[in-house]
Amino acid sequence: MVFYSTRSKAHTADSTEAVLKGIAPDGGLYTPVDFEQMRVDIGALLNMSAVEISAEVIGKILSDFTPEQMRALIEAAYDGKFETEDLTPVEKVGDDFVLELFRGPTSAFKDVALSVLPRLITAAKDVLGVKDEIVILTATSGDTGKAALEGFHDVPGTRIVVFYPDGGVSDVQKAQMVTQAGNNVGVCAVKGNFDDAQTGVKNIFADDEQNRWAAENGARLSSANSINIGRLAPQVAYYFKAYCDLVLRGEIRLNDPVNFVVPTGNFGDILAGEFARRMGLPVAKLVCASNANNVLTDFIRTGVYDRRREFYKTASPSMDILVSSNLERYLFLASGGDFELVAGLMADLRDKGVYTAPESLMQEMRDHFSAGCADDAAALDAIGRVWREHGYLMDTHTAVGWAVLEQFKANEDNGWVNVVLSTASPYKFSRDVLSAITDDVPESGFGAMDKLNAITGVPVPAALAALREKEPRFTDCVEKDEMLEYVKERLK
Ligand SMILES: *Cc1c(COP(=O)(O)O)cnc(C)c1O
């Protein structure tokens, strides 16, 4: 499979190169265009296990790994790590469905992909005969960082440095990261928000001098953010898996379209749904759900992407993003692979903070996407109601999805089955979740965890419960223009 940079014809890569590089030399994102070649026969998936479906679907996208290699890699990646053999179970909640993506080791959906990525990277190194140490640099809004640390710690031939926004993640998220074990890991706060941290990381990648410096030290920089196609591919699989579950349970017939509602930040998860659709999954609408940082809602409705707006810290911090990196891949796909257009729009975004997509592209987008947003009050209201009415406990990100599902059903119900993607365990955000069902909320995240458990009886994931016993290992905090220095220091 050929992957194209979204910004110029000059840069193509096969799947192993795309995984290893993470981002193209021109700053573009590696994207496949020939989805016919990646078509999946859904009937053939119906009697496969979750691991088999993953190997099949990921293998279609990253086709330069052999099927045997892929199968072995996926089996090893998920072996014993998830709470259920299903990996990503589907729960019925009222008339709708929740696709639980948070049953992995760090209790967020990022585990689905970040369990696989380190193995893809080391396999790609072998295929390409690369001896350099791979240095993973990652900006996180809370969940990616921990999932990446968990995936990469002590993986031979790799190191990882994670930057998170100071004060921008929950107590539990912070505790998860700063207590991370492993000899090849570094964790550092950045004085700024997630976009600052992400921009800082992107700048390090784009810095030629920095890359030369890394090469001279036998290192090669790569990314665990969803700009890496190796992050995106594993996420495509669970759309197929969920669909198969619905067919097998008699909730839909094979070939019936389904709506997927996706709590969105960097546009990675929902783009994986678009990949699935282009690979043959019957998708009615992909509903993009945003919190108060609703830049994507406005974009899908108006065609104007305008990041020049107030940034809100919300109860769904993993979606507090104003620059959704993976939208670039969608612009590329929806424009039929128009490099010049995408490069121009991205230059506008960088220089002016705003761009306007052509109407033809927006028509294509609106055929397949719908959008809505829900602020904290609406999300917490949804948590409370769904708990009381259905006995189902959602986290704050999933709740944004649920609230937007309700808007979608009220405004444009198309009659098809709806699946809300659930992206985190409620216990990662215990204080906010608890506040939705009672007025009396303990100060500490861990106190809230206990109380939430006592009230609801929903089990606390073992790894989260164990966190409070652990000592922090990392207390570093840097200015946003000091990130490069920090990386150099860690690599010495
Ligand atoms: C990362 C994340 C999201 C947003 O996913 P994107 O792929 O960035 O759109 C939503 N919810 C949670 C809990 C997350 O960790």
The ligand as a Tripos MOL2 file, in Angstrom:
@<TRIPOS>MOLECULE
LIG
   15    15     1     0     0
SMALL
NO_CHARGES

@<TRIPOS>ATOM
      1 C1         -8.1490   10.9760   22.9210 C.3       1 LIG1
      2 C2         -9.5030   10.9120   23.5040 C.ar      1 LIG1
      3 C3        -10.6190   11.3830   22.8090 C.ar      1 LIG1
      4 C4        -10.5130   12.0390   21.4500 C.3       1 LIG1
      5 O1        -10.0820   11.1570   20.4420 O.3       1 LIG1
      6 P1         -9.4700   11.7430   19.0950 P.3       1 LIG1
      7 O2         -8.9770   10.5490   18.3650 O.co2     1 LIG1
      8 O3         -8.3600   12.6610   19.5080 O.co2     1 LIG1
      9 O4        -10.5660   12.4630   18.3990 O.co2     1 LIG1
     10 C5        -11.8560   11.2330   23.3890 C.ar      1 LIG1
     11 N1        -11.9960   10.6970   24.6160 N.ar      1 LIG1
     12 C6        -10.9430   10.2480   25.3250 C.ar      1 LIG1
     13 C7        -11.1680    9.6930   26.6810 C.3       1 LIG1
     14 C8         -9.6660   10.3300   24.7990 C.ar      1 LIG1
     15 O5         -8.6240    9.8670   25.5030 O.3       1 LIG1
@<TRIPOS>BOND
     1     1     2 1
     2     2     3 ar
     3     2    14 ar
     4     3     4 1
     5     3    10 ar
     6     4     5 1
     7     5     6 1
     8     6     7 2
     9     6     8 1
    10     6     9 1
    11    10    11 ar
    12    11    12 ar
    13    12    13 1
    14    12    14 ar
    15    14    15 1
@<TRIPOS>SUBSTRUCTURE
     1 LIG1         1 GROUP 0 **** ****
